[in-house]
Amino acid sequence: MSLPSGRDELIRYLKENYATEEREGILYVYPEVTYFSPEVVEYKVADTTPIVRRIRQEVVRNYVYRNVKSVSLYGATGLFRKVCVMYKDPNIVFDLIPVKAKNVVFHMLSFKITGDIVNSFTNKSTEGEEGTYVTRRWKACPTDPSVYTWKPVPGSADLTPNWAHSFTEDQTSTYLSKVSQSTGKVQAGAKSPDVSASWSTGGIGDVILTLLNIFLSGRVTLRNGYDVTVKYTWKGQTQTVNRHVDAKVIVPVEGSVGVSWD
């Protein structure tokens, strides 16, 4: 099945087969079916944090923080006593997926699709723990975690993310766009407000077939790539990690799809 390419034929076809409404020179077409929730088909995450940064954060800062803390806890006596510190790092886990497309418009003359993509970030991380053990400065710190006194570190799993999102329509392999998005701090166990960004196909791919899929189903299957940078506070300093997310998601299209003649 294909859509007519001529303007008059396309208008007639859309009006005969779909619920339509014309406003300010744009014909809005309502898909036959409306979905309200995304469906995740595939989801993969890879750690892309540079190795030099990982070593600096996990090794160098451990030693510096231990010595600073021994003095701050015990003042002058910290010269003779030290606090041995052992860590159970926060487990940084999140979901980042598109939840819907909206304000979708097909531009006939320039042969492209524009719209908004809406993403949602869910923080599934767990807080880190800090274990302490006080001993003489000249003694070695024990390596047995059971002798340490452990306590969770509040806020250590609160994340501040930003990401670059590339997405492609799955059935037609139409490259839709690449957008950059960010959100404020997201506490552990919480979900960010939906984050929207405008996109445009730039006239690449089989946009007619992509539109037809949207008209018939009210949703679109997207292959998504996210390059994510996440910041959080741990061991007294800001930590930065990178993740790459690949996700195949069936996304609902909110509202109507416009057909413009520009």
Secondary structure, 3 states (H helix, E strand, C coil): CCCCCCHHHHHHHHHHHCEEEEECCEEEEECCCCCCCCEEEEEEEEECCCHHHHHHHHHHHHHHHHHHHHHHHHHHHHHCEEEEEEEECCECCEEEEEEEEEEEEEECCCCEEEEEEEEEEEECCECCEEEEEEEECCCCCCCCHHHCEEEECCCCCCEEEEEEEEEEECCCCCEEEEEEEECCCECCCCECCCEEEEEECCCCCCHHHHHHHHHHHCEEEEEEEEEEEEEEEECCEEEEEEEEEEEEEEEEEEEEEEEECC
